[in-house]
Amino acid sequence: MGSYVFQPRGNGTSYTFRIAIPKELHGRFKSPSGKPLHRITEGLGTHNLADAKRLATKLRAHWLTVFERAKQTVALTLGEIEDLAAENYRVTLARLANEAATSPDPDEALWLLADMFIREEALDRGDPAPVQHEIEAAERRYGIEIDPASPTYIVLGKALLRAQIAAFKGRLRALSGETSEKPATFLGADGIDATTLKPITLRRPIARLKVEHGPRALFEQWVSDHERS
């Protein structure tokens, strides 16, 4: 299962989380270049042992959930789609700011508006083409294949389009010296309960630890439940 180990010493010692991919899922998880993975490796970004243990426990619960879903071919939950869109919003906004800092462009506002218009039209048409790369990245990340005709694919595509539109708008406001905040949700109507007209409660599936038992396994599942609900 998951473990945290020392990386080779450089400027200091940091920790890395590693977890083996179940044999029956070999070939389902791939690197960005498309190479099949037999284990997941993630840097924990800390030199502190206590922090490393805490982060490793959270990652272990996360990847057990991912593996369980991959075995059952369960679609992404709305909560997970919201997380992916929120992450894409942050990454896109940071990328735009970095590009502007390293290669200033006097016409930045114009191409921002053009790219935003493309995504707004795609959102109106229900066409996920502008975020195809991000959808494929999500499939690799979770080790799943999403049917392009499925509701999950449609909702994910729309959420990612909204995230990028919001990022472009945020960057445009920054150019005018204005601040902006992350939207409350990227799910649109899919995040609203049709009966109560209130935001739905977003839940992330929890891995059921079929093999491990005892207080520690139950505690880790409780932590995962409270942190991901």
Buried (B, 14 or more C-beta within 10 A) or exposed (E): EBEBEEEEEEEEEBBBBBBBBBEEBEEBBBEEEEEEBEEBEBEBEBEEEEEBEBBBBBBBBBBBBBBBBBEEEBBBBBBBBBBBBBBBBEBBBEEBBEEBEEEEEEEBEEEBEEBBEBBBEBBEEEBBEBBEEBBEBBBBEBBBEBEEEEEBBBBBBBBBBBBBBBBBBBBBEBEEEEEBEBBEBBBBEBBBEEEEEEEBEBEBBBBEBEEEEEEEEEEBBEBBEEEBE
